[in-house]
Amino acid sequence: MNYDLAVIGGGAAGMMAAGRAGEKGAHVLLLEKNDRLGVKLVITGKGRCNVTKAEFDVRKFVGQLGQNGKFLFSALHKFSPQDTMDFFESRGVCLKIERGQRVFPVSGKAKDILEVLLKYLKINSVDVLAKAEVKDLIIKNGKIEKIILCDGKEFIAKNYAICTGGKSYSDTGSTGVAFQWLTRVGHAIVAPSPALVPVIVREKWIKELEGVSLKNVNIKVFQNGKKQCERFGEAIFTNNGMSGPIVLDLSKKIGELLKSNEVELGIDFKPALNFENLDKRVQKDFSELKNKIFKNSLGMLLPKKLIFIFVRLSGIDETKKINNVTKDERKRLVHLLKDFRLKVKSLDGFNKAIITSGGVVLNEIDPKTMRSKIIPNLYFAGEIIDLDGPTGGFNLQIAWSTGFAVGDNFQTGCILY
Ligand SMILES: Cc1cc2nc3c(=O)[nH]c(=O)nc-3n(C[C@H](O)[C@H](O)[C@H](O)COP(=O)(O)OP(=O)(O)OC[C@H]3O[C@@H](n4cnc5c(N)ncnc54)[C@H](O)[C@@H]3O)c2cc1C
């Protein structure tokens, strides 16, 4: 078969690229190494799929993606968060916007999103081949001539799109193998690193807090005694550190900082109150509990598991009557509540990372078409590109927009290179 486009990788980006190219009339082959498409897609958003971010101002959207964000301008203009919502809603998936402008299917099922894409591929006559692991790209005269699968089969197409994702959650299929092919064919790769990843801390007792979730807290990141960044929202303690939306969002910056020096987290458990007001609140609580012992007096301030740790770290005798707690001791407690320090040991690895930061360098890709500037019949979409965003639907939108940009280039009978 002589295909107009062979898409490697049947994740969010690959399915969108292949479906759109098929819709434009191209003869398309989609190769996926798993026995089915969208293995990662169905676990997104804890199985609910945060399909996009309802941020309809393109400038604000790219502003959230850091320095590399402006690369996405054209692709977002072509296929914006509104287009994503229209795409799925017009195909029968009702969507809802939750807190933080996060968009989910009303059904709460990521599978509904996958179903739409599978139909999109079928309706547009895309040839889908599962259990088809691409081993290598063969270059001839500066162009990709063919691709070879691990089982020895070969496929020839006029154009090729690499949508193999990053290196995160490799059990879903994204192992980062394409970075090796691409380095060999002359593309520069920004070294992949885990991003949106939990943080491991040095404090061993942290495992006692495993599973304790925190709402409406503020976490600050410190280096050399200076605050570097902060986030407000939800977090959770793990068996070796911290995770949850705000920790994941801070992880990229923490990773950068760790390259130069030690990093500390400072949790403010009561960000709505400044030190003085919190101290007043504690005094009021204490006046109502004056005959209780210290360890039984913190229930109104903290979850149970945290109380044990607070009692220990405050240095206050747990059996002391509240009446006898000194002003200094109380201030120590308030200090812990406002600035609970943890020393960061490292970021967790790729297998716990929601996404991979790094990938194909942006100045080697045409932002309008996602076409390689080095190999004329090669395209990229999704996480393989050196572009990533915070939690909240940004990363799937990157996959939809770049996938659509790839597919949109093709017309019936086209020869693009
Ligand atoms: C647990 C988790 C939850 C997430 N939740 C959200 C969320 O709610 N919202 C959001 O915006 N983002 C979320 N993300 C991020 C989002 O899933 C990714 O950004 C997105 O899936 C990237 O799409 P992709 O198509 O580029 O890569 P992938 O989805 O990783 O797809 C790549 C595909 O390529 C295939 N492949 C790889 N190598 C080969 C090969 N050699 N031959 C053939 N096929 C190959 C893989 O098997 C895979 O199917 C989440 C990620 C994780 C891990």
The ligand as an SDF file (V2000), in Angstrom:
LIG
                    3D

 53 58  0  0  0  0  0  0  0  0999 V2000
   -1.9730    9.0830   34.7540 C   0  0  0  0  0  0  0  0  0  0  0  0
   -2.0640   10.2190   33.7540 C   0  0  0  0  0  0  0  0  0  0  0  0
   -3.1420   11.0720   33.7940 C   0  0  0  0  0  0  0  0  0  0  0  0
   -3.2120   12.1250   32.8920 C   0  0  0  0  0  0  0  0  0  0  0  0
   -4.3150   12.9340   32.9350 N   0  0  0  0  0  0  0  0  0  0  0  0
   -4.4130   13.9620   32.0610 C   0  0  0  0  0  0  0  0  0  0  0  0
   -5.5860   14.7600   32.0170 C   0  0  0  0  0  0  0  0  0  0  0  0
   -6.5900   14.4750   32.6870 O   0  0  0  0  0  0  0  0  0  0  0  0
   -5.5990   15.8280   31.1620 N   0  0  0  0  0  0  0  0  0  0  0  0
   -4.5370   16.1230   30.3500 C   0  0  0  0  0  0  0  0  0  0  0  0
   -4.5910   17.1160   29.6200 O   0  0  0  0  0  0  0  0  0  0  0  0
   -3.4390   15.3450   30.3230 N   0  0  0  0  0  0  0  0  0  0  0  0
   -3.3700   14.2650   31.1360 C   0  0  0  0  0  0  0  0  0  0  0  0
   -2.2700   13.4500   31.0860 N   0  0  0  0  0  0  0  0  0  0  0  0
   -1.2260   13.7140   30.0540 C   0  0  0  0  0  0  0  0  0  0  0  0
   -1.7210   13.1760   28.7010 C   0  0  0  0  0  0  0  0  0  0  0  0
   -2.1970   11.8650   28.8680 O   0  0  0  0  0  0  0  0  0  0  0  0
   -0.6010   13.1820   27.6590 C   0  0  0  0  0  0  0  0  0  0  0  0
   -0.0960   14.4820   27.5570 O   0  0  0  0  0  0  0  0  0  0  0  0
   -1.1230   12.7080   26.3050 C   0  0  0  0  0  0  0  0  0  0  0  0
   -1.6380   11.3970   26.4070 O   0  0  0  0  0  0  0  0  0  0  0  0
   -0.0290   12.7220   25.2450 C   0  0  0  0  0  0  0  0  0  0  0  0
   -0.5490   12.1670   24.0810 O   0  0  0  0  0  0  0  0  0  0  0  0
    0.4180   11.5430   22.9820 P   0  0  0  0  0  0  0  0  0  0  0  0
   -0.4920   11.0020   21.9280 O   0  0  0  0  0  0  0  0  0  0  0  0
    1.4620   12.5040   22.6000 O   0  0  0  0  0  0  0  0  0  0  0  0
    1.1790   10.3450   23.7210 O   0  0  0  0  0  0  0  0  0  0  0  0
    0.6060    8.9690   24.3320 P   0  0  0  0  0  0  0  0  0  0  0  0
   -0.7770    9.1380   24.8130 O   0  0  0  0  0  0  0  0  0  0  0  0
    1.6380    8.5200   25.2870 O   0  0  0  0  0  0  0  0  0  0  0  0
    0.5670    7.9900   23.0730 O   0  0  0  0  0  0  0  0  0  0  0  0
    1.7380    7.5190   22.4320 C   0  0  0  0  0  0  0  0  0  0  0  0
    1.3980    6.2040   21.7740 C   0  0  0  0  0  0  0  0  0  0  0  0
    2.4870    5.7920   20.9370 O   0  0  0  0  0  0  0  0  0  0  0  0
    2.6400    4.3970   21.0530 C   0  0  0  0  0  0  0  0  0  0  0  0
    4.0120    4.0230   20.6920 N   0  0  0  0  0  0  0  0  0  0  0  0
    5.1450    4.3570   21.3410 C   0  0  0  0  0  0  0  0  0  0  0  0
    6.2210    3.8370   20.7130 N   0  0  0  0  0  0  0  0  0  0  0  0
    5.7360    3.1620   19.6280 C   0  0  0  0  0  0  0  0  0  0  0  0
    6.3490    2.3990   18.5930 C   0  0  0  0  0  0  0  0  0  0  0  0
    7.6690    2.2170   18.5490 N   0  0  0  0  0  0  0  0  0  0  0  0
    5.5570    1.8440   17.6380 N   0  0  0  0  0  0  0  0  0  0  0  0
    4.2030    1.9920   17.6690 C   0  0  0  0  0  0  0  0  0  0  0  0
    3.5700    2.7020   18.6490 N   0  0  0  0  0  0  0  0  0  0  0  0
    4.3230    3.2820   19.6040 C   0  0  0  0  0  0  0  0  0  0  0  0
    2.3310    4.1120   22.5180 C   0  0  0  0  0  0  0  0  0  0  0  0
    2.0090    2.7520   22.7340 O   0  0  0  0  0  0  0  0  0  0  0  0
    1.1820    5.0800   22.7850 C   0  0  0  0  0  0  0  0  0  0  0  0
   -0.0720    4.4600   22.5670 O   0  0  0  0  0  0  0  0  0  0  0  0
   -2.1820   12.3570   31.9460 C   0  0  0  0  0  0  0  0  0  0  0  0
   -1.1010   11.4790   31.9040 C   0  0  0  0  0  0  0  0  0  0  0  0
   -1.0410   10.4110   32.7860 C   0  0  0  0  0  0  0  0  0  0  0  0
    0.1350    9.4630   32.7120 C   0  0  0  0  0  0  0  0  0  0  0  0
  1  2  1  0
  2  3  1  0
  2 52  2  0
  3  4  2  0
  4  5  1  0
  4 50  1  0
  5  6  2  0
  6  7  1  0
  6 13  1  0
  7  8  2  0
  7  9  1  0
  9 10  1  0
 10 11  2  0
 10 12  1  0
 12 13  2  0
 13 14  1  0
 14 15  1  0
 14 50  1  0
 15 16  1  0
 16 17  1  0
 16 18  1  0
 18 19  1  0
 18 20  1  0
 20 21  1  0
 20 22  1  0
 22 23  1  0
 23 24  1  0
 24 25  2  0
 24 26  1  0
 24 27  1  0
 27 28  1  0
 28 29  2  0
 28 30  1  0
 28 31  1  0
 31 32  1  0
 32 33  1  0
 33 34  1  0
 33 48  1  0
 34 35  1  0
 35 36  1  0
 35 46  1  0
 36 37  1  0
 36 45  1  0
 37 38  2  0
 38 39  1  0
 39 40  1  0
 39 45  2  0
 40 41  1  0
 40 42  2  0
 42 43  1  0
 43 44  2  0
 44 45  1  0
 46 47  1  0
 46 48  1  0
 48 49  1  0
 50 51  2  0
 51 52  1  0
 52 53  1  0
M  END
$$$$
